[in-house]
Amino acid sequence: MSLSTLTSSDLRQLAKLVEAKEALLARVAKIDRQLAAFEGSQPEPAPKRRAKKRAKHGQVKNAILNLLKQSGKKGITVKVIAGKLGVGVNRIHTWFYNARKSFKQIKKTGPGKYCWQE
């Protein structure tokens, strides 16, 4: 049976069958709840989400500046910094966007690549 050959009576019959199926599924769910209550089992609660530990104030800045100074004139990419520090790439990009205003020694050497120039 294809969708193009369905008649209105076929659709009514399908609707009745779907309603009967939903009613039966509701009855089965009710029976399952009754069995679970009889057995005394409680549904397991969802695991609680734990907050991530945040770095101490200035810790990320010091780590990034140390990596920049160690990299020399060749520079270091944001992806490498994020991997070494275990933070997101977007966080490092944002840090550089703001820090370049304060630290004139930070120079952009390419897309996503920075170096420290004295």
C-alpha positions as CSV (number, residue, x, y, z in Angstrom):
1,M,0.0,0.0,0.0
2,S,1.5,3.3,-1.1
3,L,0.7,6.7,0.3
4,S,-0.7,7.9,-3.0
5,T,-3.4,5.2,-3.0
6,L,-4.7,5.7,0.5
7,T,-8.3,6.6,0.9
8,S,-10.0,8.5,3.6
9,S,-11.4,5.3,5.1
10,D,-7.9,3.8,5.2
11,L,-6.7,6.8,7.1
12,R,-9.6,6.5,9.6
13,Q,-8.7,2.9,10.1
14,L,-5.0,3.7,10.6
15,A,-5.9,6.4,13.1
16,K,-8.0,3.9,15.1
17,L,-5.2,1.4,15.1
18,V,-2.7,4.0,16.3
19,E,-5.1,5.1,19.1
20,A,-5.6,1.4,20.1
21,K,-1.8,0.9,20.1
22,E,-1.2,4.0,22.3
23,A,-3.9,2.8,24.8
24,L,-2.3,-0.6,25.0
25,L,1.2,1.0,25.5
26,A,-0.3,3.1,28.3
27,R,-1.7,0.0,30.0
28,V,1.6,-1.8,29.7
29,A,3.4,1.2,31.3
30,K,0.9,1.3,34.1
31,I,1.4,-2.5,34.7
32,D,5.2,-2.0,34.7
33,R,4.9,0.8,37.3
34,Q,2.8,-1.5,39.5
35,L,5.3,-4.3,39.2
36,A,8.1,-2.0,40.1
37,A,6.2,-0.8,43.2
38,F,5.5,-4.4,44.2
39,E,9.1,-5.3,43.9
40,G,10.1,-2.3,45.9
41,S,12.6,-1.1,43.4
42,Q,12.9,2.7,42.9
43,P,13.9,4.2,39.6
44,E,17.5,5.4,39.7
45,P,17.9,9.1,39.9
46,A,19.8,10.9,37.2
47,P,23.4,11.5,38.0
48,K,24.1,15.0,39.4
49,R,26.2,17.3,37.3
50,R,29.2,18.5,39.0
51,A,30.7,22.0,38.5
52,K,34.1,22.2,36.9
53,K,36.9,23.4,39.1
54,R,38.0,26.8,38.0
55,A,41.6,28.0,37.8
56,K,42.8,30.4,40.4
57,H,42.8,34.1,39.5
58,G,45.7,34.8,37.1
59,Q,46.8,31.2,36.7
60,V,45.8,30.9,33.1
61,K,47.5,34.2,32.3
62,N,50.8,33.2,33.9
63,A,50.7,29.8,32.1
64,I,50.1,31.4,28.7
65,L,52.8,34.0,29.2
66,N,55.3,31.3,30.2
67,L,54.4,29.3,27.1
68,L,54.8,32.4,24.9
69,K,58.2,33.3,26.4
70,Q,59.4,29.7,26.0
71,S,58.3,29.5,22.3
72,G,60.6,32.4,21.3
73,K,60.3,34.2,18.1
74,K,58.7,31.3,16.2
75,G,55.6,31.6,18.4
76,I,53.0,29.1,19.4
77,T,49.5,28.3,18.2
78,V,46.3,28.7,20.2
79,K,45.5,25.1,19.7
80,V,48.8,24.0,21.3
81,I,48.3,26.3,24.2
82,A,44.8,25.1,24.8
83,G,46.0,21.5,24.6
84,K,48.8,22.0,27.1
85,L,46.6,23.9,29.6
86,G,43.5,21.8,29.2
87,V,41.1,24.7,28.4
88,G,39.0,25.5,25.4
89,V,40.4,27.0,22.2
90,N,37.8,29.8,22.3
91,R,38.9,30.8,25.8
92,I,42.5,31.2,24.6
93,H,41.4,33.2,21.6
94,T,39.4,35.5,23.9
95,W,42.3,35.8,26.3
96,F,44.6,36.9,23.4
97,Y,42.0,39.4,22.1
98,N,41.9,41.1,25.5
99,A,45.5,40.7,26.5
100,R,47.0,42.2,23.4
101,K,45.6,45.5,24.6
102,S,47.6,45.2,27.9
103,F,50.7,43.4,26.8
104,K,52.4,45.2,23.9
105,Q,55.0,42.4,23.7
106,I,52.4,39.9,22.4
107,K,52.5,39.9,18.6
108,K,50.3,38.0,16.2
109,T,52.5,36.1,13.8
110,G,49.8,34.3,11.8
111,P,46.3,33.0,12.1
112,G,45.9,31.6,15.6
113,K,49.7,32.0,16.3
114,Y,51.3,34.4,18.7
115,C,54.8,35.2,20.0
116,W,56.4,37.2,22.7
117,Q,58.8,40.0,21.5
118,E,60.8,42.0,24.0
